[in-house]
């Protein structure tokens, strides 16, 4: 750091150095946009091809002739594809900014993110085994929101607001269970697209 910088610029430079060392700042807006479109396609498949439309807490998909494992496979595929794209594009952003993608900070962020997410996955599976399949959509939103809030300590603070939105949508979906899949589509689809555009325009467009 140059000693010829004015004091206010020196403070700003120190702040930026500290932020880079304690936060992973290479989240990709494009990944958010793609994840949103993937979620919309997955929702369309669930409704139109697999006829999965929970309308009550006791909705019995199996009794209606549905194969529950198709929905589980669709959900896992959506998660893996979206998460994989997020990691790949975040790594690309890190390399473009001449930074390391895999650091102690990024590892802590992933651990903080994965803990609530995996816990939520187990909770959903337990409810699913008890035939409460209608809870899958709202609970996935709730635990995803908690995962984002948890991980926001180690990345962009904007992630916190995304987490709050997903959490609130999950609670709304839990109350209006008959509209839970539509609300899930809004949360994982439209909100992700809007968030991705915001991140891209604010942080990536001119980088």
C-alpha positions as CSV (number, residue, x, y, z in Angstrom):
1,X,0.0,0.0,0.0
2,X,1.4,3.4,-1.0
3,X,2.1,5.8,1.9
4,X,1.3,8.7,-0.5
5,X,-2.5,7.9,-0.5
6,X,-4.7,10.2,1.5
7,X,-5.7,8.9,4.9
8,X,-9.3,8.1,3.9
9,X,-8.1,6.1,0.9
10,X,-5.6,4.2,3.0
11,X,-8.4,3.3,5.4
12,X,-10.6,2.2,2.4
13,X,-7.7,0.1,1.0
14,X,-7.1,-1.6,4.4
15,X,-10.8,-2.3,4.7
16,X,-10.8,-3.9,1.2
17,X,-7.8,-6.1,2.0
18,X,-9.4,-7.3,5.3
19,X,-12.7,-8.0,3.5
20,X,-11.0,-10.1,0.8
21,X,-9.2,-12.1,3.5
22,X,-12.3,-12.9,5.5
23,X,-15.0,-13.1,2.9
24,X,-15.5,-15.0,-0.4
25,X,-16.5,-12.3,-2.8
26,X,-16.7,-14.2,-6.1
27,X,-20.3,-15.3,-6.0
28,X,-21.7,-15.5,-9.6
29,X,-24.8,-13.6,-10.6
30,X,-25.0,-15.7,-13.7
31,X,-25.2,-18.9,-11.6
32,X,-28.2,-17.4,-9.7
33,X,-29.9,-16.7,-13.1
34,X,-29.2,-20.2,-14.4
35,X,-30.4,-21.8,-11.1
36,X,-33.6,-19.8,-11.3
37,X,-34.3,-21.2,-14.8
38,X,-33.4,-24.7,-13.7
39,X,-35.9,-24.5,-10.9
40,X,-38.7,-23.2,-13.2
41,X,-38.0,-26.1,-15.6
42,X,-38.0,-28.6,-12.7
43,X,-41.3,-27.2,-11.3
44,X,-42.9,-27.5,-14.8
45,X,-41.7,-31.2,-15.0
46,X,-43.0,-32.0,-11.6
47,X,-46.5,-30.5,-12.3
48,X,-47.0,-31.4,-16.0
49,X,-45.0,-34.7,-16.4
50,X,-45.2,-36.2,-12.9
51,X,-48.6,-34.7,-11.9
52,X,-47.1,-33.7,-8.5
53,X,-49.4,-31.0,-7.1
54,X,-49.7,-31.1,-3.3
55,X,-53.0,-29.6,-2.1
56,X,-53.0,-30.5,1.6
57,X,-50.7,-31.6,4.4
58,X,-51.9,-35.2,3.9
59,X,-51.5,-35.2,0.1
60,X,-50.7,-38.9,-0.8
61,X,-48.8,-38.9,-4.1
62,X,-48.3,-42.7,-4.0
63,X,-52.0,-43.3,-3.7
64,X,-52.6,-41.2,-6.8
65,X,-50.4,-43.4,-8.8
66,X,-47.3,-41.3,-8.6
67,X,-43.7,-42.7,-8.1
68,X,-42.2,-40.7,-5.2
69,X,-38.6,-41.5,-6.3
70,X,-39.1,-39.6,-9.6
71,X,-39.8,-36.4,-7.5
72,X,-36.8,-37.2,-5.2
73,X,-34.6,-37.7,-8.2
74,X,-35.8,-34.5,-9.8
75,X,-35.2,-32.5,-6.7
76,X,-31.7,-33.9,-6.2
77,X,-30.8,-33.3,-9.9
78,X,-32.0,-29.7,-9.6
79,X,-29.9,-29.2,-6.4
80,X,-26.7,-30.8,-7.8
81,X,-26.9,-29.0,-11.2
82,X,-27.6,-25.6,-9.6
83,X,-24.9,-26.1,-6.9
84,X,-22.4,-27.4,-9.4
85,X,-22.9,-24.4,-11.7
86,X,-22.6,-22.1,-8.7
87,X,-19.2,-23.6,-7.8
88,X,-17.9,-23.6,-11.3
89,X,-18.8,-20.0,-12.1
90,X,-17.6,-18.8,-8.7
91,X,-14.3,-20.5,-9.4
92,X,-14.2,-18.8,-12.8
93,X,-14.8,-15.4,-11.2
94,X,-12.0,-16.0,-8.7
95,X,-9.5,-16.9,-11.4
96,X,-10.6,-13.8,-13.5
97,X,-9.9,-11.6,-10.4
98,X,-6.5,-13.5,-10.0
99,X,-7.7,-14.9,-6.6
100,X,-7.8,-18.5,-5.3
101,X,-11.1,-20.1,-5.5
102,X,-10.5,-22.7,-2.7
103,X,-9.4,-20.9,0.5
104,X,-10.0,-21.3,4.2
105,X,-12.7,-18.6,3.9
106,X,-14.5,-20.5,1.0
107,X,-14.2,-23.7,3.0
108,X,-15.8,-22.1,6.0
109,X,-18.6,-20.6,3.9
110,X,-19.3,-24.0,2.3
111,X,-19.4,-25.7,5.8
112,X,-21.8,-23.0,7.1
113,X,-24.0,-23.3,4.0
114,X,-24.0,-27.1,3.9
115,X,-24.8,-27.7,7.6
116,X,-28.4,-26.3,7.6
117,X,-29.0,-27.6,4.0
118,X,-28.1,-31.2,4.8
119,X,-30.1,-31.0,8.0
120,X,-33.0,-29.8,6.0
121,X,-32.6,-32.6,3.5
122,X,-32.7,-35.2,6.3
123,X,-35.8,-33.5,7.9
124,X,-37.6,-33.5,4.5
125,X,-36.6,-37.2,4.0
126,X,-38.0,-38.2,7.4
127,X,-41.3,-36.4,6.7
128,X,-41.3,-38.0,3.2
129,X,-41.0,-41.5,4.7
130,X,-44.0,-40.7,6.9
131,X,-46.0,-39.7,3.8
132,X,-45.9,-36.0,4.4
133,X,-44.6,-35.3,0.9
134,X,-46.4,-31.9,0.8
135,X,-43.9,-30.5,3.3
136,X,-41.0,-30.9,0.9
137,X,-41.4,-27.6,-1.0
138,X,-41.9,-25.3,2.0
139,X,-39.2,-27.0,4.1
140,X,-36.7,-26.8,1.3
141,X,-37.3,-23.1,1.1
142,X,-37.0,-22.6,4.8
143,X,-33.7,-24.6,5.2
144,X,-32.2,-23.1,2.1
145,X,-32.9,-19.6,3.5
146,X,-31.3,-20.6,6.8
147,X,-28.3,-22.0,4.9
148,X,-27.9,-18.6,3.1
149,X,-28.2,-16.7,6.3
150,X,-25.6,-18.9,7.9
151,X,-23.2,-18.6,5.0
152,X,-23.6,-14.8,4.6
153,X,-21.0,-14.3,7.4
154,X,-18.3,-15.4,4.9
155,X,-19.5,-13.9,1.6
156,X,-21.4,-10.9,0.1
157,X,-23.8,-9.4,2.7
158,X,-26.5,-9.4,-0.1
159,X,-26.8,-13.1,0.4
160,X,-28.4,-12.4,3.8
161,X,-31.4,-10.7,2.2
162,X,-31.8,-13.5,-0.3
163,X,-31.8,-15.9,2.7
164,X,-34.5,-13.8,4.4
165,X,-36.7,-13.8,1.3
166,X,-36.4,-17.6,0.9
167,X,-37.1,-18.2,4.5
168,X,-40.2,-16.0,4.5
169,X,-41.5,-17.6,1.3
170,X,-41.0,-21.0,2.9
171,X,-43.1,-20.0,5.9
172,X,-45.8,-18.6,3.5
173,X,-45.7,-21.9,1.6
174,X,-46.1,-23.9,4.8
175,X,-49.2,-21.9,5.7
176,X,-50.7,-22.0,2.2
177,X,-49.7,-25.6,1.5
178,X,-52.1,-25.8,-1.5
179,X,-50.0,-23.2,-3.3
180,X,-46.6,-24.5,-2.0
181,X,-45.2,-25.6,-5.3
182,X,-46.1,-22.3,-7.0
183,X,-44.4,-20.4,-4.1
184,X,-41.4,-22.8,-4.4
185,X,-41.2,-21.8,-8.0
186,X,-41.2,-18.2,-7.1
187,X,-38.6,-18.6,-4.5
188,X,-36.1,-20.8,-6.3
189,X,-37.0,-19.6,-9.8
190,X,-38.0,-15.9,-10.1
191,X,-36.3,-14.7,-6.9
192,X,-33.0,-16.4,-8.0
193,X,-33.2,-14.8,-11.4
194,X,-33.8,-11.4,-9.9
195,X,-31.0,-11.8,-7.4
196,X,-28.6,-13.1,-10.1
197,X,-29.3,-10.0,-12.2
198,X,-28.7,-7.7,-9.2
199,X,-25.4,-9.4,-8.3
200,X,-24.3,-9.4,-12.0
201,X,-25.1,-5.7,-12.5
202,X,-23.6,-4.6,-9.2
203,X,-20.5,-6.6,-8.9
204,X,-19.6,-8.4,-12.2
205,X,-20.6,-6.3,-15.2
206,X,-17.6,-3.9,-14.9
207,X,-15.1,-6.3,-13.3
